[in-house]
Amino acid sequence: MKPVAVALIDGEHYPPVVVDALSRVGGRYEFVAALFLGGSEKVEGGDLARTAQGLYGLPVVFDAEPSRGLERVLAEYTPEVVVDLSDEPVLGYEQRFSLISHSLARGVSYVGSDFHFSPPSCTRLCSTPSLSIIGTGKRIGKTAVSGFMARTLQQMLPPREGGTGVVVVAMGRGGPEQPEVVDGRGLGLSVEDLLRWSRSGRHAASDHFEDAALSRVMTVGCRRCGGGLAGEPFVSNVAEGARLAESLQPDLVVFEGSGATAPPVATDARVLVAGAQQPVEHIAGFLGTYRVLTSDALVLTMAEEPLATGEKVQQILRAVDSIKRGMQVVPVVFRPQPMTSVKGRRVAFFTTAPASQQDTLRRYVEQHHECRVELVSSALSDRRALRADLARPEMQKVDTVLTEIKAAAIDVVAEAAVDMGREVVFVDNVPREVAPAETGALAELTRTLARTAHERFHGRG
């Protein structure tokens, strides 16, 4: 049985050419309608809307805004696939990616002459309410946002009798072969715990270890390899991880993406995390449009200079609003929070933050945590540079090593600190709202998303 399809056509092609193409391609698809994208150079007659069905042999929809027109066609005709028979100059690269995004957001495939986009696989696996946190790239603070939300949700949803409250399912490039549970509740994970995992050959700075250690929640670690343009991993064990999370009797499951790759699981609510330092088109263009369309809200991180100007932040807000009118956006910055007091200490701070942020972070740590920062290193993701920083003379003045749980934090930094007899204190990156968001906006958004997830879950019957 042929899949039901709608065609995208234009007036830069002579109508007989389009009709012939529909006939030829009709061996593969059952066309039920067409969307006219513009152009009239090759079309004779004045009232095209009135004569279009006679010209093309199909109901033809007209709309001055192609994305809006496609939404209308998808809603009215519910096709399985959109077949793109248009071309330049009517349909350029930017417009085409927008239409692809709108199609995928509706769960409809999009096919052209030499490309085929399929909606990412999203099987519903949870028998409890669920929330996913996805991103537009790597090193944008998604795990820090996820950790903040997990802590907020754990306070909002204390475990029922026999349950575990919030469970985070995190996937990463260095995740385990088989999904594993890490219990960060109670006293949390110590440096010794993570070193023990690292010495056994594990990547002990994977996101699920970070979430467990810093947010003190139950986590399930998964792995993935590869990532498609719309965010689907090529290979992952997240489905198995979801089933493992279900066995823990959670009240709510939080699925955390990896880079720009999303967990291949359908959830009841979804929040997108993007970095203000990214190009606007990476957030609101290409298939960033798809991510915006399929999310309930956006957390815009690193919204400060020198990473992003105020005007850049406003550009992103306007671009997102043009895609999804009224979507809530919460701009934030990150500030380091040691997990234990370092008052009066002389410290070295190891981070993945850009080098341009070092002075800001140094001042913040010294002013807010009453210590002396002898060294700031942004080399956690570069083992060679990291070892060079650990050998710098400033390390001799240090009695405490502060480190994020990222990249080489455990196998290089923590190991070196222990060898030098230095105390290791883990550092969380706590999001702080900036204008135009108000203080407390991210916590309130988290609570709103949890309520939304519960309502949609129970509304599905």
Buried (B, 14 or more C-beta within 10 A) or exposed (E): EEBBBBBBBBBBBEBEEBBEBBEEBBEEBEBBBBBBBBBBEBBEEEEBEEBBEEBBBBBBBEBEEBBEBBBBBBEEBEBBBBBBBBBEEBBEEEBBBBBBBBBBBBBBBBBBEEEEBBBBEBEEBBEBBBBBBBBBBBBBBBBBBBBBBBBBBBEBBEBEEEBBBBBBBBBBBBBBEEBBBBBBBEEBBEBEBBBEBBEEEBBBBBBBBBBBBBBBBBBBBBBBEEBBBBBBBEEBBBBBBBEBBBEBBBBBBBBBBBBBBBBBBBBBBBBBBBBBBBEBEBBBBBBBBBBBBBBBBBBBBBBBEEBBEBEBBEBBBEBBBEBBEEBBBBBBBBBBBBBEEBEEBBBBBBBBBEEEBBEBBBEBBEEEBEBBBBBBBBBBBBEEEBBEBBEEEBBEEBBBBBBBBBBBBBBBBBBBBBEEEBBBBBBBBBBBBBEEBEEEBBBBBBBBBBEBBBEBBEEEE
